[in-house]
Amino acid sequence: MEKENLALFAPEEYQRRLAGLKALMAENNMDAVLITTEANHRYITGHVTHRWTHNYTAIFALVPLEGKPVLIVTPMEACMCQADSWIETIRTFSAEHTLQGVAAITETIQDLGLEKGKIGTELGGMAWMRMPFEDFGQLRQNLPQIDFVDMSPLLWQLRARKSAAEVDLIRQAVAITDAAYDVLAQALKPGMTERDVYRLLATEHMNRGADMPGSITIAPYWPGDIRTVNSTLRRHTDQVLPEGALIAQDAGGVYRGYWSDYTRMFALGRALAAHKEAYCVVYDCMQAAISATKAGVPIAALVHASKARMSALGYAEHAERVSGIGHAIGSEIIEYPFISFENDVLLEEGMILTIEPSIYVEGAFIMVEEDVLVTDQGYEVLSAPASAELPIL
């Protein structure tokens, strides 16, 4: 019987990723990499599973510098690995709830002759290891001569530039969010609750093909209410949105494992002059940052451009407090690199950024955001462009 192929990408895509990983391993004198987290696992192996949501189910991949990678999973997961991963060597372990997979990892490392090697894994840099502390401690006891080191920065570096196939999926994720926002703009009115807004956006994402909705958060303002809880994006509640409410609404979703994420603003019926002006300022600051986007440019230049525009528009006091205006996205909603004031990382073709300057004015959180692709010509805004003026519904 022919093997079923559920792989998301072509074999050449995974081989390119493997070659990139091994080049980084060689540069850093690593003999192997132990992958324990979902995004890195999926990126390298192609294997996709719902069991990442099960904290009691361990899932591992070991990539040696010399030789073929190995998947180390439970028997129930092995069958899906055979269908969607390009990796042929699969080792299994029983799904006990303590020290799960530790013996299998130990034996695999020993069988590969790496028990005195240097092994990278996700020990920091926004990628905490998905392995209980005691289990990792036992693994280190089993392999006392192994030098375990942090591989997180190198994995972020590897994933930072998206391939054409990855960009394609992010385009589709963004298009779904575009359509969901269009529906929201038609439906949003006083009397709706914040949860009504959440349900509408979540449902529209799912109905249009998203794997799941995500990053749906809100920062509302209405006259007379200046609670601190509304000073930034938060979860939706049963609060009714009144006439005169101003809403900063963040939304996104996942399509075939890749994210969209951007913010839009709406005023219900009317808006304060100060909020209309602040919206235009933030919009202009975002456009300044987008215009500065180009391969080879330090990412901090985007922050400088945004801050300079904010100061020029009479908001110097606000500009002084700005240290960052966004981040990258991909198979995770927040990825490296961050668009921060002190970040000297150079932009590269294929990076996808969420550029999102914001200010807090007259009790309201004001943010506008676009998803932007770094291209060989400069940039491309992937999201349907935000209005240059505050939309009043």
N, C-alpha and C positions, 0 to 999 in steps of 0.2 A: 504494500500500500504506500502511495506517495505521501511524503511528509507534507502536512498542511503548513502554509507559509502565511503568518499573520504579521510579518515584519512591517513596521511603519515606513522605513526607509530602504533604499536599495543597498545591496551589500557593499558597494563602493563607498557609501557614506560612512558606514561603520568602520571600514578599513582605514579611511582617512582619519577618523577619530582615534582609532587604536594607534596608528602611526604617530599622530600628534602627541598622544599620551606617552608613548614609549620614548619619543625624542626628549620630552621633559624629564622623564625618569632617568634617562642616560645623562642628561646635563647635570642632574642633581645626585648622581651616584646611587640611585635607588634600584634595588634588586627586584622589587615587586610593589604592587599597590593593593591594599585591601579596601574594597568599596563597601560601605554599609548604608549609605543614604539613598533615598529614592531617585532624586534628580540625576545624580552621578551614575547610579546603577542603570537607569533607563538610557542615559546618554551613551554609555559605553556598550552595554549588553543588548539593548533593544527590548529587553523583557519588561512587560507591563503587568501589574497585578493590583487588585484591590486590597491585598493583604498588608500593604504599607500602613493601612489604618488600624491594623491589629497589632498592638504593641507587643503582644506575646509571640508573634511570628517573626523569626529572624530570617533575613535574606542577605546573602553575601556574594561577592564576586572577587576573585583573586586574579590579578593580572601580573604575571612575571615579565621581567624585561626580556628574558630568553624563553621561548616556548609559548604555548597556547594558553589563553585565559581559561579559568575554571569557574563555573557557577556552583555555589554551595547553598542548597535550599532543602526544604522539606519535600518528601515524596509527592504530596498533593500539588506542590508548586512546579515540580519537575516536568509534568506533562505540558503545562503552558510554556515553560522555557523551551521545550522542544519545538513548539509551534511558532513562537515569535522572536526567539533569540538566534543570532548567528553562531553563538558559542556552542561547540559540539560536546565539550567535556562537562558533564553535570555530576556532581557528587551530592548525595543526600544524607540527611541525619533525621533522627526521630524528633518529633515535635514536643519534647518535654519542656516544661516551663522554667527550668533553671539551667544555666550554662548551655543554652541552646546553640548548637553548631560549633561550640568551642573545640570539641574533640575533632570534628571534621576539618576545621580550619588548621588545627595543629598538624593533623596527619597529612593534609594537602601540602602544607609548607615543608614538612619533613620529606615527603615523597619527591618534591621538586628540588631538594637539596639546598633549601634556603634558610635552614635553621640558624645560620650565623650571619644572615644578611641584614640589609637595611630596607625596611618596609615602610612605605608611606601609607597614611590613612587619614581620615577626616577628624583631626584633633582640635580644630579651631577655625577662625576666619569665617564666621557665619555658617559653618557646616559642622555642627556637633555630631559626634559619632552616634549612630543608631545601634548601640550595643550597651547593655547594662554595665555600670562601672565594675561590678564584681566579676562579670564575665570577661571583660577586657583584662582585669587583674589576673584572672586565672589563665588567660591566654599568654600573658607575659610570664607567668610562672612556668607554664608548659614550655616556653621558648625563651629561656633566660638570656641567650646570646643574641637575640634579635634586637636591633636598634629600631624601635618604632618612632617615626617622625611625622610631622604634620605635612600632609599633601594638599590641604585645602586651597592655598593660594594658586597652586599650579593647575588644579582642576577648574577653578574660576577662570584662570587665564585661558585654558583650553576651550571653555564654553563661551567665552565672551564674544567671539566673532561667529555669527550665524551663517550657515550655508544657505544657498539659494532655496533648498528644500525646507529648511527651518523658517526662513523668511516667509515662504509661501503659507505655512501653517499659521504664523503670527498674523499675516494679512487677513486670513479667514477668521481668526479669533477677533481681530479688531472690527471687521465688517459686521460680525454678529453684535458686538457692543454698539456700533453705529446705529444699527437697526433698532436695538432695544431702547437707546436714547431717543430716537425719533418717535417711538410709541409713547414713551414717558412724556415727551414734550406735548403730545396731543391729549394725553389723559390727565396730566397733573392739574389739580385744582384745589382751592380751599375746601376743607372738610375731610380730605383724605388723611389717613394716619401715616406716620413714618413707615409702619409695617406694610401698609398698602403699597407704598413706593418700592419697598424691598421686594415684595412678592411679585409685583409687575416686572421689575428688572430681572429677577431670578427666573421667572416663568418665560419671559421673552428670550433669554439666553438659551434655555433648555429647548424651547420650541424651535429655535433656529439652528440647532445642531451642536451646541456646546456640550462638552463632556460634563461640565459643572459650572455654575456661576461662582463668582468669587470677588473679593475686595469690594463688596457692596456696602458702603458706609456713608454717613451723612453728617453734615455740620449745619444745623438750621439756626436761623435767627428770626425772631418776630418782635415787633415793637414792645418795649417794656420788659423783655426777658433778656437778661445778660448773664445767665448762669455760666459758670466756668466750664461745665460739661459740654457746652455748645461751642467752645472756642477752637475746637479742632474736630477732625473726622472721628466718628464713633459709630457704634451699632445703632440700628433702628429700634425705636420703642413704640408704644401705643399712643404717643403724643399726636394730637390732631394738629394739622398744619392750617393756620388761620390765614385770612386775607392779609396781605402785607408781609407774609413770610418770605425770607430769602434762604435759598437752599444751595449749599455746596454739596454736590452728589458725586461720589466716586463709584465707579463700577467697572467690572471686567469679567472675564470668564476664561475657561480653558478649552481649547480646541485641539484634539489629538495630542494633548500633553503640553501645549504652548499657550502662553497667557496674552491677554489684552489687559490694559489698565489705564484709565484716564478719567479726569474729573470734568463735569459740566456744572454750570450754575443757572438757577432759575429764580425769578421773583414772581410771587403770586399777586397779580393785580397792580401792585405799585412797589416802588423802591425809594429809599432815601437818596438824595442827591450825592451824599458822601459815598454811598455804596456803589452807585453808578460810576462815579469817578474812580473809585478804588479798583473796580472791575477793569476799567479801561487801562489803568496803570499796570495791573498785573498782566493783562493781555499783551500790552506793549513790551513788558519785561520778558514774557515768554517768547515773543517774536524776536527780540534781540538775541536771546540765547539760541533759538533755532537758527537764526541767520549766521551765528558764529560756528555752527556745527559743520565740521569738515575733517576728513581723515588727516591725521598728522598733527592736529591741533590739540594742545593739552586740554583735558576735560575741564580744568579750572577756568579756562577762558570763557566757558559758557556762563559760569557764575559771575565772573567779572563783567561780562556784557550785560547780564540781567541787573546786577547791582548798579552799574553805571547809568542804565536807563532809569531805574527807580529813583536815583538821586537827581537826575536831570529833570524828572517830572515833579520834583518838590517833595519827595519822600525819603530824603537822605537819612533821617532818623531810623526809618524802617530798614533801609538798605544796610545800615551798620550792623544790624542783627542777623543778616542773612549769611549763612555758612554753606548751605547746600540747596539745590533746587531739583533733586530727583535722583534717578538710579537707572540701571539697565533692567530689562526684562527678557524672559525667554521661557525655559521650562520651569522656572520659578518666578513668582511675581516680583520679587526683589532680588536682583542679581548684581554682581560686580560688573563694571565699576560704578561707584557712586559719583554723582555730579556734585562734588564738594569743592570748597574754596581752596583747600590745601592739597588737592589730588593732582599729581603731575603725570598721571597716566595719559598716554596719547590715544586719541580716538582712532579707530580702525574701521575700514570698510566692513560692513556686516554687523556692527554693533547696533542694537536697538535700545533707545533711551526713552524714558518717560520724563519729559521736561515739565516741571510743575512748580513754578514760583508761587508764593502766597504771601499775604499780609493779613493783619487783624486790625479792622477799622470800625469804630463806632459799634462795638459789640458783635461784629460779624466776621467770620472766617471767610476770606476771599481767595479762591484758588482757580486757576485755569491750567489745563494740562493737555499735552499731545503726546502720542507715541510716534517717535521719529527714528527713521533708519538712516544710518551713516552710509553714504554711497560713494562711488568713485568720483562723482561730480560734486559732492557736498552732502546733501541730505534729501530725504523724502519724508513728508508728513504722511503717516499711514492712516491716522484717524481722520474722520470727517472734520474739517476745520471748525474750531469754536467760533462763535459769533464775536465780532470785534466790540460789540456793545452788549451790556447785560440783557439777556432775554427776559422780557416781562410778559408773562402768560395771562 
